[in-house]
Amino acid sequence: MARIILPAVYIVASQRNGTLYTGVTSNLPQRIWQHKNGFFKGFSRKHSCVILVYYTVFDTMEQAILAEKRIKEWHRNWKLNLIEKHNPAWSDLYESIL
């Protein structure tokens, strides 16, 4: 059975309370694999943001993009609170999405 891929907003971190990167994708497992394997040149690779610490899925890509834009405007403390609320141990959630 094929997995249904849904739009998602995600946050990857370099470590607990480390550098954060917020992104949006229509294929979360693939996108996180790309982060973990240095596929992207830029901010996330430069700062070693490879730990999936938060994600949420949406029905449409438009909803996901709006949520990503909103989260990117947040203060860092708000992002940290979001992660702590859903993933207080800052566990790498990558295995849970495979």
N, C-alpha and C positions, 0 to 999 in steps of 0.2 A: 504494500500500500504506500502510495506517495505521500509525503508530508506536505501539508498545506502551509505555504509561506505567507506570513502576515507582515504588514508594515509595523515597524517598531522604532521606538526611541531608546537609546542606551547610553550608559555612562561607563567608560573604562577608566581605570586608575593605574598609576604607577606602583602604588602601595597604599596601605591604610593611611588616610588623611594626606595622601600625596597629590600629585598633579592629576587633574581630571580632564577628560575629553568627552563631550557630549556629541552624539551623532544620530543619524536617522538612516534606516535601511529597509528594504523589502525582503531581505534574506539575512536574518540575524546570525544563524550559525556560520554562514559563509563570511559575513563581515567581521565577526570576531576572530575567526581563523585568520583572516587577512591581517588584522591588527597583531595577532600573536606571532605571525610569521614575517613581520616587517614589510608587508606588501605596499603600504602607503608611505611615501616620502612626505615629511611634514611634521606638524606638531605632535601627533600621537606617537610617531616613531622616535622623534627627537627626545621626547620625555618618557619613553618606555611605558606608555599607557596600554597595557595588555591584559589587565585583570577586569573581567566583566563584573561590575559591582551592582548594577541596576539596569533593568529594562522594563518596558511596558509595551504591549501590543495594541494596535488600533485596527478598526475595520477598514479604513481607507488610508492611502498614502497622504492625502491632504490633511487629515487629522494628525498624523504622525509628524508631518512637517511643521504644522502650527505648534504642536507640543514641543518639538525640538527648539523652535525659535523662542518660545516662552521660557524654557529652561535655560537656554543660553543667556538670557537677559537677567537671570537670577543672580543674587549675591552668592558667593561661595558657601557661606554658612547655610543658606537655604538648600543648596545641593547636598551638602554634608548631612543635613537633617533628613532629606529624602532618602539618601542611602542608608543612614542609620535606622530609619523607620522600617525599611523593607529588608535590609541585610545588615543587622547590627554587628555581625562578625566580619564583615567585609570579605566574605567567601567569594571565590571565583565561581560565578554562576554558569560558566561555559559548558561544563559537563551536563548540567540540568537542561540545556536547550537542545542537546543532540538527540 
